[in-house]
Each structure stands twice: as C-alpha cells, then as structure tokens.
C-alpha cells in the first residue's frame, strides 16, 4: 500500500500536538514549503486515469455525429466545429456530474472520491438557491423537483452528445434548464462551469458565427484570468502551488520559493518574478492568437508565424499548470483550453474573430465576457470567482469553521449527506494520528496564501482559545454538506451556516465561522466577518493587504495566552 501512503511529516505528531497554536502553525507551514499536501503517489494515478477516460469518452460521443468519427481517424475530424461543440458539452456534463474539478483526494474527497450527482439526485440534501425567498425555487432543502431539473440537465447534455447533427433546435433547451438549475441551486450551476461552457455552447446557436465568437470566448477567459493576477496575492500562489507540485519535488528548489526557509516563508524574489512572468505570458499568447492573424502568411498549416508562436506558448503555459496538478485539480478544463486553442486559432485560423456577428450574439458575449467579470472584480463579494474569471489568482473568498467539542459530529446526525466527515472517510486507510496530520496540512494551505494571514488577528476575536475547537476549512464543510468544493467561498457562506444551524441547532459558542471576502479591484483591503451559528454576526472589520504582505504565514508570537 505504499502508493497510498502520504509523505511523513518532518516532525513527530505528538510533539507537534503539544505546542501552542502559533508554533503548530509555523511547523505545518514549514512542512508545506517542502512537502506540499504530501499526497501519496497513487493519488496522481487516479487523476491520470480520469483524464484518459475524459478524452476517450469525448471521442466516443463524437462518433455519433455524421460529420465526425472515432479515435481511429481522429486527425480527420478533431478540428471541425462540431467536434469542439461536443467537447464543450461533454466537459459541462463531466463537470456537472462532479467528476472533474473538485474531485478526488486533492480536494479532500476520499470516500467517495466524487460528489456531484451523489448529492444532487437525492431529495433532502442541502441546496443554495439563487435567492431563498423565490417562490418554487427557494428554500434550503432539495426537493424532488430540484432533482428532476438536475436530471433534465444531464439528460439534455447526453441528448446533445449523441445527436447525429447538433442544430440550434437540439441545443437551446440546454440553456433554459441550466438557468433554471441556477435558480434552484447555485452549487450545481457553478459546478457546470457556466462562465466558460454556458457561453461556449451558446455561440453555437448562431452556426455561421460560432467559430469567430468562440475565439472571443477563449480570449475572454484568458484575458480575465491574467487580469485577476495583477495583484499582490499571486506570488504566494506560485509558492504554494509549486511547493505542492506533482513533478517538481526537489526540496532545494522548493525552498527557493521562499525568502529564507524555514524562518521567512513569504514569497521570494524568485517566486515573485515567476508570478510576474506567468502573468505577462498569459496576456501575451492570447494577444498573439487573436491579433497575430493580421500579419504574415501560413506556417505549418496553423496560421501566421505570430499565431504559431502563440499556440506553442499556450501549450507550454497550460502544460506547466497541469503538470503540477494544482489543488482543486482543474485538469480537464486545462485540456479543454488547449484543445480549443488549437482548433480555433490553429486549424480554424482562417476565420477572423472580427467579422460582423448577430447583434444578439454580440450582446451575449459582452455580458458574459465583459460585464459580469468586471462586476466580479469590482465587487467580488457579490460574484463567484468563477463567473468573474478570477481563476487561481490567490484572491478568493474563504471561510474557517470552528467546531467546539462534538459539534462537528452533529452534521452526521442531522444533515443528509452522501459522504461522511473527513476523519471518517480517511479512517478506512489511516490511523488517527495520520488522519490528523493530513488534515493539519489544510491549515497550512490556507495560511500560506496572503489572505490567510488575516486569521492571525481574527482568530482571537472569534474564539477564546483555539485549542477548544476543531478547525475545518469551509472547503471541507462544503464538500461534505453541498457535494462540491472548488475554492469558492460564495457557497460556504452565511446562508449555508443558517441552513446547517436550522438542522443542527447548535448552542451559542459551539460553532464560530470566519468569513473573509476577496480584495476588490483598486481597493487595498479585505473585509471579514465572524458569525456564531446561533447568535449571528458577532464582529466584523477589514484588514489591509499591506498588513498581510508584511506578515509571515504563521503568527510570530502567541495570539492566545498559552
């Protein structure tokens, strides 16, 4: 079972457990710097097999089309518009089933390794409606009608995938059902990755303009992803991601990501320069792909020299991300971006993105690719980081849930879930000390990011003594209660706390939750709130990014009277 054995912590667990909180925090952060999550080697095999299945199933669905083929003659049809359409529809289905992003051990999902449909087809589970007061769609308990809407979403996508020819008449019900699903449960809606795949499918309602419009979709995703990294958080993302890399495991190189390992774990100049280089790269290659076709002749059958250069930079960029297998594991999405990039800007390079398009299509593109992301950057507390296209920029909403005594066990007793609590999931594989060691690494993941350092000053205001509570990141709570987690604090927010309190009826002080909002564009602070499950809001405030940048990931002195 060596393939399932996590890396040993670089300290004795019993000694660590005896230390005051600020020392424990320092030790787990130091461990993350050289070991990352410490995932077993076998975990990466799980994700590789999943990618193989994802690609194979796409070719199988493509074989239903009159104009496409099978894997055996892939080179003859992979660049056709309908092949791209089916790839988008399959990606939405794969994500919507809970099989892609937010799956497996690297998202703290062990047994079962998937959520999604295991929750969303079960009446009685917790849901997050668009607005709780909306008639018919509101409330926080999943009903049969909610399950049927979700099932209709899956069936409709299968209908698109097996169609011999995907016409607008076959495609349009997808959007009606998906929008209804968004009204009844934001979790299911976001899990289907609408920020990319909803508008990516919608352009095929206009067949004559589909390729040109798709180029704007891909460009918009790349642009906003790069734009969101123009912050002071992103260098810490590079440090955290690369120190958790699946391929770069040399401790000496990992230590170079930090100013002075093991004492100063802020991002080093090497990490900052790498972050800036990555951001510049993410701006440059989409520009070359969109505008490179204006200059020069054809090269390698993939467009102008500028376009070809852009394609190979794009390939290298996404290969770098995918090879590290980042937390949240958006691997299929990265494959989709690369495939779409080669189809749209390589094989279909002759199609200009600047042709006149249907006015309705232009409005749809402007709303999805400009208005929503702009609002999401200006007011990130209002809009999911997915819809705002602020991917992996280190500036997310998050929450920390603190359970006193056996308060966490009441989730199992009073809330209908399809997965047990994390310690129970892990108990089939590991002993109690190993389990606590694994879960302690989640604490370091949060603290190692710039926004996590806000907890140094918030924790003492939330609870009298941290050792009286079990620390659970909101991601882990959402994974168990909602069936999906992907770095989006908008789903493990106050509404979820209220829904859980209604079922568990915790007493005052039993559950405290810290909510931290992202930094808004051009405003140098994070807002935060502390809620008690029974008593509601008990404190709030803000912390500046300057303060957080100056702090170590771990508190440098006791934050409690220990």
Secondary structure, DSSP 8 states (H G I E B T S, - for coil): -GGG-----SS-HHHHHTS-HHHHHHHHHHHHHHHTT---HHHHHHHHHHHHHHHHHHHHHHTTSTT---GGGGGGTTTSHHHHHHHHHHHHHHHHTTSSTT-SGGGT--SSS--THHHHTSTTSB---SSTTSTTT-SSB--HHHHHHHHHHHHHHHHHHH-SS--HHHHTHHHHHHHHHHHH-HHHHHHTTHHHHHHHHHGGGSGGGHHHHHHHHHHHHHHHHHHTT-SSSHHHHHHHHHTT-SS---HHHHHTTEEETTTEEEE-HHHHHHHHHHHHHHHHHHHHHHHGGGSS--STTSSSHHHHHHHHHHHHHHHHHHHHT-TT--HHHHHHHHHHHHIIIIITTTS-TTS---HHHHHHHHIIIIIHHHHHHHSTTTS-TTTTT-TTSS---EEEEEEETTTTHHHHHHS--SS--HHHHHTTTS-HHHHHHHHHHHHHHHHHSGGGGGHHHHHHHH-S-GGGEEEEEHHHHHHHHTS--SS-TTTSSHHHHHHHHHHH---TTTEEEEEE----TT--EEEEEEEETTTEEEEEEEEEHHHHHHS-SS-SS-SS--
